């Protein structure tokens, strides 16, 4: 199905309190980056994040959902209207996320 640009714009606005937040379009969906690390993405107009321990502890009742067929499950963020929660969530997740892969030359 793909995600709408409107939903992406809404999520990016909700995350705008964070420094160095960005996205990249990928096959009709959007990968979300925080300070260069992938935190999750927008898939079928759902904001999903990587299931690192910090995210699991902040959202213990969150549903695990596949962003697309064949992908690893991610956590569904229900509280997208709560900007303070989103900021705290991404800041808490940052330490646990893997460093960006070096680009091959």
Backbone as a ProteinNet text record, in pm:
[ID]
protein_1_A
[PRIMARY]
XXXXXXXXXXXXXXXXXXXXXXXXXXXXXXXXXXXXXXXXXXXXXXXXXXXXXXXXXXXXXXXXXXXXXXXXXXXXXXXXXXXXXXXXXXXXXXXXXXXXXXXXX
[TERTIARY]
81.9	0	86.7	186.7	270.8	212.6	295.7	255.4	232.6	144.9	116	220.6	247	338.4	280.4	149.1	83.4	115.1	111.6	142.3	289.8	375.7	518.2	538.4	475.9	489.5	441.7	332.6	280	381.8	435.7	533	658.8	706.8	826.6	801.5	682.4	647.3	647.3	593	589.2	730.5	825.3	963.6	1052.7	995.3	1075.8	1147.4	1113.2	1185.1	1324.6	1347.9	1476.8	1572.6	1699.2	1801.5	1836	1868.2	1919.1	1823.9	1698.2	1601.1	1582.8	1581.8	1569.5	1499.7	1470.6	1408.1	1461.2	1439.2	1474.2	1361.5	1316.1	1212	1270.9	1193.2	1239.9	1119.3	1105.4	999.9	860.1	825.2	691.9	674.8	780.3	777.8	889.9	906.8	1006.4	1085.1	1217.2	1306.6	1334.5	1322.4	1344.1	1481.4	1559.1	1692.8	1696	1766.1	1792.5	1942.9	2003	2147.8	2223.1	2175.2	2243.2	2210.3	2137.1	2102.4	1956.7	1930.1	1792.8	1717.7	1607	1523.8	1401.6	1359.4	1240.1	1194.9	1063.5	1012.4	862.5	815.7	672.6	638.2	549.6	509.7	357.5	296.8	150.5	86	139.4	90	89	192.5	215.1	358.3	381.2	516.3	565.5	664.1	722.2	866.3	907.9	1046.6	1110.8	1244.2	1318.9	1290.3	1278.4	1242.4	1362.7	1432.8	1543	1485	1566.8	1516.9	1452.7	1512	1456.7	1314.2	1292.5	1159.1	1061.3	1105.5	1017.5	977.8	1073	1040.5	950	962	875.4	737.1	727.2	598.7	574.7	557.1	547	427.7	324.1	204.3	195.1	302.3	299.7	289.2	215.8	204.3	331.3	370.4	480.1	417.3	464.2	408.1	519.7	493.4	590.6	569.7	678.3	663.2	620.8	666.9	630.6	658.5	604.4	617.4	764.3	801.5	938.1	1032	984.9	1069.5	1059.9	1158.2	1153.9	1047.5	985.2	881.7	941.9	861.3	899.5	785.9	814.2	713.5	628.8	497.5	405.5	396.2	421.7	411.5	268.6	194.1	56.4	48.4	142.4	135	198.4	162.1	224	182.3	73.1	30.1	104.9	180.4	251.4	397.5	423.7	558.1	664.8	633.1	730.7	766.7	667.6	692.9	781.5	751.6	831.2	976.2	996.2	1132.5	1205.9	1140	1200.6	1229.9	1138.1	1154.2	1278	1290.5	1404.3	1535.5	1535.4	1657.6	1699.5	1602.7	1633.5	1683.6	1627.2	1665.9	1804.7	1847	1968	2089.7	2113.3	2232.3	2236	2119.1	2112	2114.6	2096.5	2091.6	2231.3	2244.3	2377.2	2424.8	2554	2614	2582.6	2572.9	2547.7	2658.9	2621.3	2720.2	2801.8	2930.6	3017.7	2984.7	2978.4	2949.4	3073.7	3051.9	3161.7	3195.2	3324	3367.1	3387.8
-118.5	0	125.4	131.1	250.2	350	440.4	540.9	674.8	752.9	884.8	986.2	1081.9	1191.5	1271.6	1280.3	1353.4	1289.3	1155.2	1088.6	1107.9	1095.9	1122	1263.5	1362.3	1501.6	1518.7	1451.2	1458.5	1402.2	1284.3	1221.8	1308	1359.2	1443.8	1570.9	1626.1	1742.6	1704.1	1587.2	1540.6	1519.6	1485.9	1459.6	1583.2	1696.3	1814	1875.6	1834.3	1882.5	1821.3	1712	1642.8	1705.2	1710.4	1754.7	1639.7	1672.2	1574.7	1457.6	1489.1	1386.8	1396.6	1282.9	1284.7	1158.3	1153.3	1034.1	1012	890.6	857	771.5	807.5	729.3	595.7	488.5	354.8	271.4	253.4	169	204.5	331.1	373.7	390.8	361.7	378.6	474.9	499.7	597.3	544.2	547.8	509.7	635.9	626.1	740.7	726.1	833.9	837.7	940	904.7	998.7	1002.6	1118.4	1136.8	1028.8	1001.8	909.8	763	728	587.8	562.6	445.7	408.6	371.5	443.6	412.1	331.7	344.9	275.5	333.8	338.9	393.5	405.2	458.5	470.8	363.4	272.2	161.1	152.5	164.9	162.2	256.6	377.7	481.3	435.5	360.1	321.1	360	414.3	445.9	326.7	256.6	138.4	168.8	119.7	138.8	4.3	4.6	-117.7	-162.4	-292.8	-342.5	-354.6	-244.3	-244.5	-239.6	-274	-283.3	-154.2	-40	88	107	74.9	89.4	-8.5	-132.1	-231.3	-189.4	-132.9	-94.9	28.4	117.2	236	205.9	98.5	60.3	-89.1	-129.9	-273.9	-343.1	-268.1	-328.4	-306.8	-257	-228.1	-356.4	-347.7	-460.4	-473.7	-597.4	-625.9	-647.3	-573	-583.1	-586	-654.6	-658.9	-536.7	-464.3	-348.7	-389.6	-506.5	-561	-710.6	-783.7	-929.5	-970	-1061.5	-1112.1	-1032.8	-922.5	-839	-884.5	-842.5	-867.3	-777.6	-828	-750	-628.2	-523.1	-399.5	-359.2	-263	-215.5	-105	-117.4	-14.6	95.4	219.5	334	386.9	372.7	421.1	568.2	614.1	749.4	853.6	853.1	945.4	1091.1	1113.9	1250.9	1313	1232.4	1278.9	1310.1	1437.1	1478.5	1452.5	1479.8	1458.9	1311.1	1223.3	1079.2	1036	1085	1047.8	1092.1	1213.5	1263.3	1174.1	1143.5	1059.1	918.5	865.7	731.6	724.7	817.1	813.1	840.4	930.8	957	833	762.5	641.3	529.3	519.9	414.9	436.6	560.7	595.5	514.5	500.6	430	284	223.4	81	52.5	153.6	132.2	113.4	26.5	5.4	130.4	147.4	258.7	242.1	352.2	340.4	262.1	182.6	105.4	198.4	171.2	249.5	216.6	319.5	298.7	243.5	143.8	87.3	181.6	192.3	281.9	207.6
0	0	0	85.9	95.9	194.4	238.1	336	268	328	271.8	317.4	230.9	265.4	382	391.4	500	635.4	642.7	769.5	804.4	705.5	727.6	781.3	717.3	761.4	905.2	941.2	1077.5	1178.2	1149.4	1240.6	1249.7	1136.9	1139.6	1221.6	1213.7	1295.3	1443.9	1475.5	1614.9	1668.9	1582.6	1623	1609.8	1573.6	1540.9	1661.4	1783.4	1901.5	1911.3	1839.8	1842.5	1741.8	1778.5	1685.1	1591.3	1467.8	1371.5	1348.5	1321.3	1282.8	1131.7	1063.8	918.7	871.8	742.8	685.6	545.3	497.5	360.3	302.4	184.5	117.5	73	90.4	54.2	9.2	-120.9	-177.9	-126.2	-126	-85	64.7	139.7	284.4	322.6	452.7	496.9	616	605.9	715.1	796.6	929.2	1017.8	1085.1	1080.2	1139.6	1252.2	1359.7	1468.5	1490.1	1469	1480.5	1402.9	1282.6	1192.3	1210.3	1315.5	1340	1302.5	1245.4	1210.5	1338.5	1364.4	1481.7	1442.6	1318.9	1272.7	1140.9	1123.8	999.5	997.2	885.5	859.1	756.6	794.2	708.4	708.5	592.2	581	682.8	690.7	783.2	928.9	964.5	1104.9	1138.3	1258.3	1303.3	1383.7	1329	1393.5	1430	1548.4	1591.3	1620.5	1619.2	1648.5	1792.2	1814.1	1947.2	2041.8	2063.4	2159.6	2300.3	2399.9	2537.6	2586.9	2554.3	2600.3	2547.1	2421.4	2361.8	2424.6	2447.1	2509.9	2650.9	2726.3	2864	2867.6	2769.4	2765.9	2708.9	2630.7	2570.1	2592.4	2718.7	2747.7	2682.5	2649.5	2589.8	2439.1	2379.6	2235.6	2154	2045.4	1953.1	1871.3	1845.8	1753.7	1616.4	1517	1382.6	1280.1	1168.8	1059.6	971.4	941.5	853.2	712.3	669	538.3	543.1	448.3	444.7	441.3	530.2	533.7	623.4	682	768.1	913.6	992.9	1136.9	1198.9	1305.3	1372.1	1442.5	1448.1	1514.4	1609	1695.4	1790.6	1728.3	1741.7	1694.8	1799.6	1758.8	1849.4	1841.8	1952.1	1957	1996.8	2077.7	2133.1	2040.9	1913.6	1819.3	1843.1	1915.9	1942.9	2060.3	2134.5	2254	2218.7	2187.2	2143.2	2249.4	2375.4	2483.2	2494.1	2482.6	2488	2371.1	2250.4	2133	2147.8	2198.1	2219.1	2319	2430.5	2533.7	2480	2400.3	2343	2254.1	2159.4	2067.7	2139.6	2235.9	2312.8	2391.8	2450.2	2526.3	2434.9	2316.3	2222.2	2164.3	2151.2	2076.7	2119.6	2250.1	2300.5	2255.5	2239.2	2206.2	2056.3	1976	1831.1	1774.1	1674.5	1615.3	1541.4	1538.2	1463.7	1315.8	1243.8	1098.7	1031.6	932.1	857.5	770.1	762.5	676.2	530.6	448.5	306.1	236.7	153.3	75	-38.2	-65.2	-174.5	-302.5
[MASK]
+++++++++++++++++++++++++++++++++++++++++++++++++++++++++++++++++++++++++++++++++++++++++++++++++++++++++

